[in-house]
Amino acid sequence: MKKLLFTIITVLALSHGAKADDIFTATLLDHVMTVTQIKSGETTLALVDSVVQIGSYNKLSILDLQAGFSNNVKPESNEAAGANWMVGGFFKISTLLKDKIHFPDQWKFLNSLEHGPVYFYDLRTKKDFVGYQIGLAFGLNPKN
């Protein structure tokens, strides 16, 4: 499944005339996201940074390798509190749909949301999960 996903992303990136320099972009604190992750009936809030962005479609990445931390929205009383450090990949369906879906003027802000399936490995609990991620990206590095 992972190989199939990587192959599809590579073909999409190459088929849209992306240059080799545009396929892989390393960033640090340039594409940070506050996200809601939905997985197996559990909702988690997270702050993640896209460390490596892969692909280019309309100058937006298709797959992001992310690192960050999360916490449960409603932890059980017996669970330890604290951040769960995690790393993983985010396939951005929103990048592929932005020019296909046309919202009315009052709903145009929905194009700024990034969403898609994610695979993450939680370094604290030593568990991996697949879910769906919805969030808003911003940059922490000031631009001159």
DSSP file (Angstrom, degrees, kcal/mol; ACC not computed):
  #  RESIDUE AA STRUCTURE BP1 BP2  ACC     N-H-->O    O-->H-N    N-H-->O    O-->H-N    TCO  KAPPA ALPHA  PHI   PSI    X-CA   Y-CA   Z-CA
    1    1 A M     >        0   0    0      0, 0.0     4,-2.4     0, 0.0     5,-0.2   0.000 360.0 360.0 360.0 -43.1    0.0    0.0    0.0
    2    2 A K  H  >  +     0   0    0      1,-0.2     4,-2.3     2,-0.2     5,-0.2   0.901 360.0  48.9 -65.2 -39.9    2.8    2.4    0.9
    3    3 A K  H  > S+     0   0    0      2,-0.2     4,-2.3     1,-0.2    -1,-0.2   0.891 110.8  50.9 -66.5 -38.4    4.6    1.7   -2.4
    4    4 A L  H  > S+     0   0    0      2,-0.2     4,-2.4     1,-0.2    -2,-0.2   0.920 110.5  48.8 -64.4 -44.1    1.4    2.2   -4.4
    5    5 A L  H  X S+     0   0    0     -4,-2.4     4,-2.2     1,-0.2    -2,-0.2   0.921 112.0  48.4 -61.8 -45.2    0.8    5.5   -2.7
    6    6 A F  H  X S+     0   0    0     -4,-2.3     4,-2.3     1,-0.2    -1,-0.2   0.893 111.2  51.0 -62.8 -40.2    4.4    6.7   -3.4
    7    7 A T  H  X S+     0   0    0     -4,-2.3     4,-2.5     2,-0.2    -2,-0.2   0.916 109.9  49.3 -64.0 -44.0    4.1    5.6   -7.0
    8    8 A I  H  X S+     0   0    0     -4,-2.4     4,-2.4     1,-0.2    -1,-0.2   0.918 112.2  48.1 -61.9 -43.6    0.9    7.4   -7.6
    9    9 A I  H  X S+     0   0    0     -4,-2.2     4,-2.4     2,-0.2    -1,-0.2   0.908 111.5  50.0 -64.8 -42.2    2.3   10.6   -6.1
   10   10 A T  H  X S+     0   0    0     -4,-2.3     4,-2.5     2,-0.2     5,-0.2   0.921 111.5  48.3 -63.1 -44.3    5.5   10.4   -8.1
   11   11 A V  H  X S+     0   0    0     -4,-2.5     4,-2.5     1,-0.2    -2,-0.2   0.914 111.8  49.9 -63.4 -42.8    3.5    9.9  -11.4
   12   12 A L  H  X S+     0   0    0     -4,-2.4     4,-0.9     1,-0.2    -2,-0.2   0.923 112.2  47.7 -60.7 -44.1    1.2   12.8  -10.5
   13   13 A A  H  <>S+     0   0    0     -4,-2.4     5,-1.2     1,-0.2     3,-0.4   0.914 116.4  42.4 -64.6 -43.1    4.2   15.1   -9.8
   14   14 A L  H ><5S+     0   0    0     -4,-2.5     3,-1.3     1,-0.2    -1,-0.2   0.825 108.0  59.9 -74.4 -31.3    6.0   14.1  -13.0
   15   15 A S  H 3<5S+     0   0    0     -4,-2.5    -1,-0.2     1,-0.3    -2,-0.2   0.686  98.6  58.6 -73.6 -16.4    3.0   14.2  -15.2
   16   16 A H  T 3<5S-     0   0    0     -4,-0.9    -1,-0.3    -3,-0.4    42,-0.2   0.113 120.6-101.6-100.4  21.9    2.3   17.9  -14.5
   17   17 A G  T < 5 +     0   0    0     -3,-1.3     2,-0.2     1,-0.2    -3,-0.2   0.774  59.7 168.7  72.0  28.1    5.7   19.0  -15.7
   18   18 A A      < -     0   0    0     -5,-1.2    -1,-0.2    38,-0.1     2,-0.1  -0.549  32.2-126.2 -74.1 137.4    7.4   19.5  -12.4
   19   19 A K    >>  -     0   0    0     -2,-0.2     3,-1.0     1,-0.1     4,-0.8  -0.405  25.1-108.5 -75.7 160.4   11.1   20.0  -12.5
   20   20 A A  H >> S+     0   0    0      1,-0.3     4,-0.7     2,-0.2     3,-0.6   0.843 120.8  56.3 -59.2 -33.8   13.4   17.7  -10.5
   21   21 A D  H 34 S+     0   0    0      1,-0.2    -1,-0.3     2,-0.2     3,-0.1   0.790 105.7  52.1 -68.1 -26.4   14.1   20.6   -8.1
   22   22 A D  H <4 S+     0   0    0     -3,-1.0    -1,-0.2     1,-0.2    -2,-0.2   0.620  93.4  72.2 -86.0 -12.8   10.4   21.1   -7.5
   23   23 A I  H << S+     0   0    0     -4,-0.8    32,-2.9    -3,-0.6     2,-0.5   0.918 103.6  33.5 -72.8 -43.0    9.7   17.5   -6.5
   24   24 A F  E  <  +A   54   0A   0     -4,-0.7     2,-0.4    30,-0.2    30,-0.2  -0.962  67.0 176.2-118.1 125.5   11.4   17.5   -3.1
   25   25 A T  E     -A   53   0A   0     28,-2.6    28,-3.2    -2,-0.5     2,-0.5  -0.988  17.2-150.9-129.0 123.3   11.5   20.6   -0.9
   26   26 A A  E     +A   52   0A   0     -2,-0.4     2,-0.3    26,-0.2    26,-0.2  -0.809  24.4 172.8 -92.8 129.6   13.0   20.6    2.6
   27   27 A T        -     0   0    0     24,-2.9     2,-0.4    -2,-0.5    22,-0.0  -0.930  21.7-161.4-132.3 156.8   11.4   23.1    4.9
   28   28 A L  S    S-     0   0    0     -2,-0.3    23,-0.1     4,-0.0     4,-0.1  -0.922  81.2 -19.9-141.3 115.6   11.7   23.9    8.6
   29   29 A L  S    S+     0   0    0     -2,-0.4   111,-2.1     2,-0.1   112,-1.1   0.765 108.3 106.1  58.2  29.1    9.0   25.9   10.3
   30   30 A D  S    S+     0   0    0     20,-0.3     2,-0.1   109,-0.2    -1,-0.1   0.614  83.7  30.9-107.0 -19.4    7.8   27.2    6.9
   31   31 A H  S    S+     0   0    0     19,-0.2    19,-2.1   108,-0.1     2,-0.3  -0.592  77.6 165.7-140.2  73.3    4.6   25.1    6.6
   32   32 A V  E     -BC  49 138A   0    106,-2.7   106,-3.0    17,-0.2     2,-0.4  -0.688  16.4-160.0 -92.2 143.0    3.3   24.5   10.1
   33   33 A M  E     -BC  48 137A   0     15,-3.3    15,-2.3    -2,-0.3     2,-0.6  -0.979  19.8-152.2-128.4 136.2   -0.3   23.2   10.5
   34   34 A T  E     +BC  47 136A   0    102,-1.8   102,-1.8    -2,-0.4     2,-0.3  -0.940  41.6 176.5 -95.8 122.2   -2.7   23.2   13.3
   35   35 A V  E     -BC  46 135A   0     11,-2.6    11,-2.3    -2,-0.6     2,-0.5  -0.858  38.4-139.2-132.7 159.0   -4.8   20.1   12.6
   36   36 A T  E     -BC  45 134A   0     98,-2.7    98,-2.1    -2,-0.3     2,-0.5  -0.989  25.1-157.8-111.9 125.0   -7.6   17.9   13.8
   37   37 A Q  E     -BC  44 133A   0      7,-3.4     7,-2.5    -2,-0.5     2,-0.5  -0.909   2.9-161.7-108.3 129.6   -6.9   14.2   13.2
   38   38 A I  E     +BC  43 132A   0     94,-2.8    94,-2.2    -2,-0.5     2,-0.3  -0.948  22.6 156.7-112.9 120.9   -9.7   11.8   13.1
   39   39 A K  E >   -B   42   0A   0      3,-2.7     3,-2.7    -2,-0.5    92,-0.1  -0.963  63.7 -21.3-149.6 126.0   -8.8    8.1   13.6
   40   40 A S  T 3  S-     0   0    0     -2,-0.3     3,-0.1     1,-0.3    91,-0.0   0.836 125.0 -49.3  45.7  46.7  -10.8    5.1   14.8
   41   41 A G  T 3  S+     0   0    0      1,-0.2     2,-0.4     0, 0.0    -1,-0.3   0.550 117.3 113.0  75.3   6.5  -13.5    7.2   16.4
   42   42 A E  E <   -B   39   0A   0     -3,-2.7    -3,-2.7     2,-0.0     2,-0.5  -0.918  53.5-152.0-114.9 137.9  -10.9    9.3   18.3
   43   43 A T  E     -B   38   0A   0     -2,-0.4    30,-1.3    -5,-0.2     2,-0.4  -0.930  15.3-177.3-111.8 131.4  -10.2   13.0   17.7
   44   44 A T  E     -BD  37  72A   0     -7,-2.5    -7,-3.4    -2,-0.5     2,-0.4  -0.975  19.2-142.5-128.6 139.2   -6.8   14.5   18.3
   45   45 A L  E     +BD  36  71A   0     26,-1.6    26,-1.9    -2,-0.4     2,-0.3  -0.823  30.7 175.5 -95.3 141.4   -5.5   18.0   18.0
   46   46 A A  E     -BD  35  70A   0    -11,-2.3   -11,-2.6    -2,-0.4     2,-0.5  -0.976  32.3-146.9-145.7 157.1   -2.0   18.4   16.7
   47   47 A L  E     +BD  34  69A   0     22,-2.6    22,-2.1    -2,-0.3     2,-0.3  -0.979  34.2 172.3-123.2 114.3    0.7   20.9   15.7
   48   48 A V  E     -BD  33  68A   0    -15,-2.3   -15,-3.3    -2,-0.5     2,-0.4  -0.898  24.8-146.4-128.0 152.7    2.8   19.5   12.9
   49   49 A D  E     -BD  32  67A   0     18,-3.0    18,-1.9    -2,-0.3     2,-1.2  -0.970  20.8-129.1-117.8 131.5    5.5   20.9   10.6
   50   50 A S  E     + D   0  66A   0    -19,-2.1   -20,-0.3    -2,-0.4    16,-0.2  -0.691  30.8 176.4 -79.1 100.3    5.9   19.7    7.0
   51   51 A V  E    S+     0   0A   0     14,-1.7   -24,-2.9    -2,-1.2     2,-0.4   0.879  70.2  22.8 -76.7 -39.6    9.7   18.9    7.1
   52   52 A V  E    S-AD  26  65A   0     13,-1.6    13,-3.1   -26,-0.2     2,-0.5  -0.998  70.2-160.2-130.0 129.0    9.8   17.6    3.5
   53   53 A Q  E     -AD  25  64A   0    -28,-3.2   -28,-2.6    -2,-0.4     2,-0.4  -0.935  10.3-162.5-110.6 130.8    7.3   18.4    0.8
   54   54 A I  E     +AD  24  63A   0      9,-3.5     9,-2.4    -2,-0.5     8,-2.2  -0.924  47.9   9.4-118.6 135.1    7.0   16.1   -2.2
   55   55 A G        -     0   0    0    -32,-2.9     2,-0.3    -2,-0.4   -45,-0.1  -0.057  62.9-122.9  90.1 167.4    5.5   16.8   -5.5
   56   56 A S        +     0   0    0      5,-0.2     2,-0.4     6,-0.0     5,-0.2  -0.874  29.7 163.2-154.7 118.2    4.2   20.0   -7.1
   57   57 A Y  B >  S-H   60   0B   0      3,-2.7     3,-1.1    -2,-0.3   -44,-0.1  -0.952  86.1 -14.5-136.3 114.6    0.7   20.7   -8.4
   58   58 A N  T 3  S-     0   0    0     -2,-0.4     3,-0.1     1,-0.2    -1,-0.1   0.887 128.5 -57.8  54.5  41.5   -0.2   24.3   -8.9
   59   59 A K  T 3  S+     0   0    0      1,-0.2     2,-0.4   -37,-0.0    -1,-0.2   0.663 117.9 110.7  64.7  20.6    2.9   25.2   -6.8
   60   60 A L  B <  S-H   57   0B   0     -3,-1.1    -3,-2.7    35,-0.1    -1,-0.2  -0.942  70.6-112.1-122.0 146.6    1.5   23.2   -3.9
   61   61 A S        -     0   0    0     -2,-0.4    -6,-0.2    -5,-0.2    -5,-0.2  -0.355  14.5-158.7 -75.7 157.6    3.0   19.9   -2.5
   62   62 A I  S    S+     0   0    0     -8,-2.2    30,-3.0     1,-0.3     2,-0.4   0.770  79.0  28.9-103.3 -38.8    1.1   16.6   -2.8
   63   63 A L  E     -DE  54  91A   0     -9,-2.4    -9,-3.5    28,-0.2     2,-0.4  -0.993  68.2-166.1-128.4 130.2    2.7   14.6    0.0
   64   64 A D  E     -DE  53  90A   0     26,-2.4    26,-2.5    -2,-0.4     2,-0.6  -0.951  15.1-147.0-116.3 133.6    4.2   16.0    3.1
   65   65 A L  E     -DE  52  89A   0    -13,-3.1   -14,-1.7    -2,-0.4   -13,-1.6  -0.899  35.3-168.4 -92.7 120.5    6.5   14.2    5.6
   66   66 A Q  E     -DE  50  88A   0     22,-2.8    22,-2.3    -2,-0.6     2,-0.3  -0.765  23.6-172.3-119.1 155.7    5.6   15.8    8.9
   67   67 A A  E     +DE  49  87A   0    -18,-1.9   -18,-3.0    -2,-0.3     2,-0.3  -0.988  34.1 102.6-139.7 145.1    6.8   15.9   12.5
   68   68 A G  E     -DE  48  86A   0     18,-2.3    18,-2.7    -2,-0.3     2,-0.3  -0.955  55.3 -82.7 174.8-156.5    5.1   17.4   15.5
   69   69 A F  E     -DE  47  85A   0    -22,-2.1   -22,-2.6    -2,-0.3     2,-0.3  -0.970  28.7-173.1-142.5 157.1    3.1   16.7   18.6
   70   70 A S  E     -DE  46  84A   0     14,-1.8    14,-2.8    -2,-0.3     2,-0.3  -0.873   6.3-161.9-140.4 171.6   -0.4   16.0   19.6
   71   71 A N  E     -D   45   0A   0    -26,-1.9   -26,-1.6    -2,-0.3     2,-0.1  -0.974  35.1 -93.7-152.5 153.9   -2.6   15.5   22.6
   72   72 A N  E     -D   44   0A   0     -2,-0.3   -28,-0.2   -28,-0.2   -30,-0.0  -0.427  22.2-140.0 -69.9 143.3   -6.0   14.0   23.1
   73   73 A V  S    S+     0   0    0    -30,-1.3    -1,-0.1     1,-0.3   -29,-0.1   0.894 100.4  15.8 -67.6 -39.6   -9.0   16.3   23.0
   74   74 A K  S    S-     0   0    0    -31,-0.3    -1,-0.3    -3,-0.0   -31,-0.1  -0.715  84.6-165.7-136.1  83.0  -10.6   14.5   25.9
   75   75 A P        -     0   0    0      0, 0.0     2,-0.1     0, 0.0     6,-0.1  -0.357  26.4-108.3 -71.3 150.8   -8.1   12.2   27.7
   76   76 A E    >   -     0   0    0      1,-0.1     3,-1.3     4,-0.1    -4,-0.1  -0.359  30.0-112.0 -69.6 157.8   -9.3    9.6   30.1
   77   77 A S  T 3  S+     0   0    0      1,-0.3    -1,-0.1    -2,-0.1     0, 0.0   0.770 116.7  51.3 -66.5 -25.4   -8.6   10.2   33.8
   78   78 A N  T 3  S+     0   0    0      2,-0.1    -1,-0.3     0, 0.0     2,-0.3   0.493  90.3  99.6 -90.4  -2.4   -6.1    7.4   34.0
   79   79 A E  S <  S-     0   0    0     -3,-1.3     2,-0.2     1,-0.1     0, 0.0  -0.596  79.4-113.0 -84.8 143.8   -4.0    8.6   31.0
   80   80 A A        -     0   0    0     -2,-0.3     2,-0.2     1,-0.1    -4,-0.1  -0.519  30.9-128.3 -72.0 140.3   -0.9   10.5   31.5
   81   81 A A        +     0   0    0     -2,-0.2     2,-0.2   -10,-0.1    -1,-0.1  -0.593  57.5  84.3 -87.9 152.8   -1.0   14.1   30.3
   82   82 A G  S    S-     0   0    0     -2,-0.2     2,-0.2     2,-0.0   -12,-0.0  -0.710  76.5 -53.6 139.6 170.9    1.6   15.5   27.9
   83   83 A A        -     0   0    0     -2,-0.2     2,-0.7   -12,-0.1   -12,-0.2  -0.512  37.7-142.9 -80.4 143.2    2.5   15.8   24.3
   84   84 A N  E     -E   70   0A   0    -14,-2.8   -14,-1.8    -2,-0.2     2,-0.2  -0.933  17.9-143.4-103.9 112.4    2.8   12.8   22.0
   85   85 A W  E     +E   69   0A   0     -2,-0.7    38,-3.0   -16,-0.2    39,-0.7  -0.563  29.2 174.4 -75.6 138.1    5.7   13.3   19.6
   86   86 A M  E     -EF  68 122A   0    -18,-2.7   -18,-2.3    36,-0.3     2,-0.3  -0.982  23.5-164.9-147.7 156.0    4.9   11.9   16.2
   87   87 A V  E     +EF  67 121A   0     34,-1.8    34,-3.0    -2,-0.3     2,-0.3  -0.972  32.1 114.0-136.1 150.3    6.3   11.6   12.6
   88   88 A G  E     -EF  66 120A   0    -22,-2.3   -22,-2.8    -2,-0.3     2,-0.3  -0.982  52.1 -71.3 176.1-164.8    4.5   10.5    9.5
   89   89 A G  E     -EF  65 119A   0     30,-2.4    30,-2.5    -2,-0.3     2,-0.4  -0.916  24.5-159.3-125.2 148.3    3.2   11.3    6.0
   90   90 A F  E     -EF  64 118A   0    -26,-2.5   -26,-2.4    -2,-0.3     2,-0.7  -0.975   6.3-155.6-132.1 114.5    0.2   13.4    4.8
   91   91 A F  E     -E   63   0A   0     26,-2.3     2,-1.1    -2,-0.4   -28,-0.2  -0.829  19.9-142.6 -92.2 113.4   -1.4   12.9    1.4
   92   92 A K     >  +     0   0    0    -30,-3.0     4,-0.8    -2,-0.7     3,-0.3  -0.644  29.0 170.7 -87.7  98.2   -3.0   16.2    0.5
   93   93 A I  H  > S+     0   0    0     22,-1.2     4,-1.3    -2,-1.1     3,-0.5   0.833  77.6  67.5 -67.7 -32.9   -6.3   15.6   -1.4
   94   94 A S  H  > S+     0   0    0     21,-1.8     4,-1.4     1,-0.2    -1,-0.2   0.830  93.2  58.1 -59.2 -33.8   -7.0   19.3   -1.0
   95   95 A T  H  4 S+     0   0    0     -3,-0.3     4,-0.4    20,-0.2    -1,-0.2   0.902 109.1  44.3 -62.6 -40.9   -4.1   20.2   -3.3
   96   96 A L  H  < S+     0   0    0     -4,-0.8    -1,-0.2    -3,-0.5    -2,-0.2   0.712 117.4  45.3 -77.5 -20.7   -5.7   18.1   -6.1
   97   97 A L  H >X S+     0   0    0     -4,-1.3     4,-2.2     1,-0.1     3,-1.3   0.609  84.6  91.0 -98.2 -13.7   -9.2   19.4   -5.5
   98   98 A K  T 3< S+     0   0    0     -4,-1.4    -1,-0.1     1,-0.3    -2,-0.1   0.871  96.3  35.8 -55.0 -43.4   -8.6   23.2   -5.2
   99   99 A D  T 34 S+     0   0    0     -4,-0.4    -1,-0.3     1,-0.2    -2,-0.1   0.509 116.3  56.2 -89.6  -2.5   -9.0   24.0   -8.9
  100  100 A K  T <4 S+     0   0    0     -3,-1.3     2,-0.5     1,-0.1    -2,-0.2   0.765  99.5  60.5 -95.5 -31.1  -11.8   21.4   -9.4
  101  101 A I     <  -     0   0    0     -4,-2.2     2,-0.6    10,-0.0    -1,-0.1  -0.875  66.9-162.6-104.8 126.3  -14.2   22.6   -6.7
  102  102 A H        -     0   0    0     -2,-0.5    -3,-0.1    -3,-0.1     6,-0.0  -0.926   8.6-162.9-112.9 112.3  -15.6   26.1   -7.0
  103  103 A F        -     0   0    0     -2,-0.6     5,-0.1     1,-0.1    -2,-0.0  -0.580  27.8-101.2 -89.6 152.3  -17.2   27.5   -3.9
  104  104 A P    >   -     0   0    0      0, 0.0     3,-2.0     0, 0.0     4,-0.4  -0.275  46.5 -96.4 -61.5 162.3  -19.5   30.5   -3.7
  105  105 A D  G >  S+     0   0    0      1,-0.3     3,-1.1     2,-0.2     4,-0.2   0.841 124.1  54.2 -54.2 -39.9  -17.8   33.7   -2.6
  106  106 A Q  G 3  S+     0   0    0      1,-0.2    -1,-0.3     2,-0.1     3,-0.2   0.634 112.9  44.3 -73.2 -11.2  -18.9   33.4    1.0
  107  107 A W  G X  S+     0   0    0     -3,-2.0     3,-1.8     1,-0.1    -1,-0.2   0.259  77.2 107.4-113.5  10.2  -17.3   29.9    1.2
  108  108 A K  G X   +     0   0    0     -3,-1.1     3,-1.9    -4,-0.4     4,-0.3   0.765  65.9  73.5 -60.1 -26.8  -14.0   30.6   -0.6
  109  109 A F  G >  S+     0   0    0      1,-0.3     3,-1.6    -4,-0.2     4,-0.3   0.731  80.0  74.1 -61.6 -21.2  -12.1   30.3    2.7
  110  110 A L  G X  S+     0   0    0     -3,-1.8     3,-1.0     1,-0.3    -1,-0.3   0.754  83.2  67.8 -65.2 -22.3  -12.6   26.5    2.6
  111  111 A N  G <  S+     0   0    0     -3,-1.9    -1,-0.3     1,-0.2    -2,-0.2   0.701  91.1  62.2 -68.4 -18.3   -9.9   26.4   -0.1
  112  112 A S  G <  S+     0   0    0     -3,-1.6    25,-0.6    -4,-0.3     2,-0.3   0.643  84.1  94.8 -82.9 -13.6   -7.3   27.4    2.5
  113  113 A L  E <   - G   0 136A   0     -3,-1.0     2,-0.5    -4,-0.3    23,-0.2  -0.584  66.0-148.6 -77.0 138.1   -8.0   24.2    4.5
  114  114 A E  E     + G   0 135A   0     21,-3.1    21,-2.6    -2,-0.3     2,-0.3  -0.912  26.1 164.9-106.1 134.2   -5.7   21.3    3.8
  115  115 A H  E     + G   0 134A   0     -2,-0.5   -21,-1.8    19,-0.2   -22,-1.2  -0.985   8.7 111.0-148.2 156.6   -7.1   17.8    4.2
  116  116 A G  E     - G   0 133A   0     17,-1.7    17,-2.9    -2,-0.3   -24,-0.2  -0.900  62.5 -49.5 160.4 174.8   -6.3   14.2    3.4
  117  117 A P  E     - G   0 132A   0      0, 0.0   -26,-2.3     0, 0.0     2,-0.3  -0.399  51.9-163.4 -72.0 149.0   -5.4   10.8    4.8
  118  118 A V  E     -FG  90 131A   0     13,-2.4    13,-2.0   -28,-0.2     2,-0.4  -0.941  17.6-157.9-132.0 153.2   -2.4   10.6    7.1
  119  119 A Y  E     +FG  89 130A   0    -30,-2.5   -30,-2.4    -2,-0.3     2,-0.3  -0.992  25.4 173.4-126.8 123.5   -0.1    7.9    8.5
  120  120 A F  E     -FG  88 129A   0      9,-2.6     9,-2.7    -2,-0.4     2,-0.5  -0.951  26.8-148.0-131.4 151.2    1.7    8.7   11.7
  121  121 A Y  E     -FG  87 128A   0    -34,-3.0   -34,-1.8    -2,-0.3     2,-0.7  -0.985  19.2-142.4-116.0 121.7    3.9    6.9   14.2
  122  122 A D  E  >> -FG  86 127A   0      5,-3.5     4,-1.4    -2,-0.5     5,-0.9  -0.753   8.6-163.5 -86.2 114.4    3.5    8.1   17.8
  123  123 A L  T  45S+     0   0    0    -38,-3.0    -1,-0.2    -2,-0.7   -37,-0.1   0.717  85.6  51.0 -73.2 -21.7    6.9    8.0   19.5
  124  124 A R  T  45S+     0   0    0    -39,-0.7    -1,-0.2     1,-0.1   -38,-0.1   0.930 121.9  27.8 -81.4 -48.7    5.5    8.2   23.0
  125  125 A T  T  45S-     0   0    0      2,-0.2    -2,-0.2     0, 0.0    -1,-0.1   0.559 100.1-131.3 -90.0  -7.9    3.0    5.3   22.8
  126  126 A K  T  <5 +     0   0    0     -4,-1.4     2,-0.3     1,-0.2    -3,-0.2   0.897  65.1 123.5  57.5  45.3    5.0    3.4   20.1
  127  127 A K  E   < - G   0 122A   0     -5,-0.9    -5,-3.5     2,-0.0     2,-0.3  -0.967  50.5-145.1-131.8 148.1    1.9    2.9   18.0
  128  128 A D  E     - G   0 121A   0     -2,-0.3     2,-0.3    -7,-0.3    -7,-0.2  -0.779  19.0-176.2-108.1 159.5    1.2    3.9   14.4
  129  129 A F  E     - G   0 120A   0     -9,-2.7    -9,-2.6    -2,-0.3     2,-0.4  -0.993  21.6-142.9-152.2 156.0   -2.2    5.0   13.0
  130  130 A V  E     + G   0 119A   0     -2,-0.3     2,-0.2   -11,-0.2   -90,-0.2  -0.964  40.6 135.7-116.5 136.7   -3.9    5.9    9.8
  131  131 A G  E     - G   0 118A   0    -13,-2.0   -13,-2.4    -2,-0.4     2,-0.4  -0.804  51.8 -85.3-156.6-163.9   -6.5    8.6    9.9
  132  132 A Y  E     -CG  38 117A   0    -94,-2.2   -94,-2.8   -15,-0.3     2,-0.4  -0.980  35.8-156.3-123.5 136.2   -7.8   11.7    8.2
  133  133 A Q  E     -CG  37 116A   0    -17,-2.9   -17,-1.7    -2,-0.4     2,-0.4  -0.934  11.9-178.9-121.0 134.5   -6.3   15.2    8.9
  134  134 A I  E     +CG  36 115A   0    -98,-2.1   -98,-2.7    -2,-0.4     2,-0.3  -0.999  26.0 133.6-130.0 128.3   -7.9   18.6    8.4
  135  135 A G  E     -CG  35 114A   0    -21,-2.6   -21,-3.1    -2,-0.4     2,-0.4  -0.971  49.4-108.7-163.8 177.7   -6.0   21.8    9.2
  136  136 A L  E     -CG  34 113A   0   -102,-1.8  -102,-1.8    -2,-0.3     2,-0.3  -0.981  32.2-144.9-121.2 126.8   -4.8   25.2    8.4
  137  137 A A  E     +C   33   0A   0    -25,-0.6     2,-0.3    -2,-0.4  -104,-0.2  -0.639  23.3 164.5 -94.9 149.0   -1.2   25.9    7.4
  138  138 A F  E     -C   32   0A   0   -106,-3.0  -106,-2.7    -2,-0.3     2,-0.4  -0.955  31.3-114.4-151.8 166.5    0.9   28.9    8.3
  139  139 A G        -     0   0    0     -2,-0.3  -109,-0.2  -108,-0.2  -108,-0.1  -0.871  11.6-168.4-110.4 141.1    4.5   29.9    8.3
  140  140 A L        +     0   0    0   -111,-2.1  -110,-0.2    -2,-0.4    -1,-0.1   0.629  69.6  85.9 -97.5 -18.2    6.7   30.7   11.3
  141  141 A N  S    S-     0   0    0   -112,-1.1     2,-0.1  -113,-0.0    -2,-0.1  -0.742  82.9-126.6 -84.3 122.6    9.6   32.1    9.3
  142  142 A P        -     0   0    0      0, 0.0     2,-0.4     0, 0.0    -2,-0.1  -0.432  18.7-136.9 -69.3 142.1    9.1   35.8    8.6
  143  143 A K              0   0    0     -2,-0.1     0, 0.0     1,-0.1     0, 0.0  -0.831 360.0 360.0 -99.8 136.1    9.4   36.8    4.9
  144  144 A N              0   0    0     -2,-0.4    -1,-0.1     0, 0.0     0, 0.0   0.436 360.0 360.0 -89.2 360.0   11.3   39.9    3.9
